[in-house]
């Protein structure tokens, strides 16, 4: 198998060094995470459990990328043209790489990432695949039409290379290899052609012995795995659409893992848990099984990170277990040619499905019933305990309730009397065990509460510009909460709703807050509610006038006619009216003129509007009448909705009186 992880301890000695490398420190693991690898291809993946590192070979870019258990890249080893298969030494001190472009096997120190050795292979060309078995490193080599198997024995001071170890079997190209390092089982299958033969060798002795070679289901074998007990073989190939299982004794069929799509990878954890990988655009990509049990424990489906209609897909041979079985590493690629390392946590545990159903509504202090069910691929035993937590307004962090036990079918039921009203959430949790992941679910019930009395005064009142107005909220009977908030929301999108005051009401149930009334304002009193009384709001909209004044210039004197003060102008002098008004963006003021005739004031035509400057002022020149004996009056006004905005209430300025003489 190409993706082995080994944790047994055996001493191997290697020397030499050279290669460009960048390294960094270790980092923590993350659950079901993914990191971009920065490679152009992915041929093999290997896990070093002793150092918590993952190695991925990139033949197109001629490098090996090293990551931590989160997928973060920690080192890059360059200068390895057409690097392919990877293997780990029994003591986890060396990673071996088949470098087809150099016709060598290169060793890398797992502590320093420095190249520690480069082994010539006595003329063997293009080594591709690697497998450790019985203390030797086995490799598939040779270009097309000349495939074979060799071994590299590093147990002595001098490495020993043996070629032509395929026996009576024949391979078109370097065969795919799988092995059980301890039992001496080595399996080879055709990787580059549709030849469906598998060959099993016993390599526990001085020379390999061909145990059996025969046709099986498959061909173009992308991956081969041998169970840790050395008794079973699992293969991955484009067809059939499952992962077949064979005996290592005679290649007789043992069973099948019904993965349901094109096989792409397979790896077996030290405890025998099988990870079967498929090339699946539109379905699960990784399928987990217990050894010898044909129903799935769980599945993983990759997201779509590269556009297009299908999800990311698993790389050929792109699965590798951590030695302790806590994680499964998967290399995936998207439609843009971007490869990622996916870290799947607790992959050997099934995912129980837990449902919880509570009533939609209930009455406070009355009993209600919550029901639910927990199911799993392997049913949980009757009497399984589930933890229950109730969260409400009085217990926002949750209050533990007595545990419930499941029935034979996984169903459960609990009765509870909620002491608090409002939204009450019941969460039921299963802690998990050695074979199952934890699971939880919740449901929320709306529990009744009484409606409190809350009022706010001064609704509809109109005030002068800038008046300080005291608003008083009155709160009636409640349970525990006596806090009220008073908010002021001035008209206009440029002013936010603002908390003016928050406090406990007095003994009469009152709380007052002062609002500076420069605009029409919606004032809101808010009570958040408590365990027995619902939340409540009361609103009061009060109105504010603008500040407006007008001055007159160009007159030659002032004087009174009766009790009214007039500005006197010569009949050919143009009066200038200067208006000052509270500014708002886009605001206009209205000028209205009337003429005195026949003993009363008469309209002199339709009022006109004039834009205010940003300083809130406007100057308007009136054309002189050219004759004497005319009396007029003019005033400036803000008209809500007609002066360009609606943030204040209609306000009229004082009349200014004009008298034209000779």
Order of alpha helices (4+ residues) and beta strands (2+ residues): beta-beta-beta-beta-beta-beta-beta-beta-beta-beta-beta-beta-beta-beta-beta-beta-beta-beta-beta-beta-beta-beta-beta-beta-beta-beta-beta-beta-beta-beta-beta-beta-beta-beta-beta-beta-beta-beta-beta-beta-beta-beta-beta-beta-beta-beta-beta-beta-beta-beta-beta-beta-beta-beta-beta
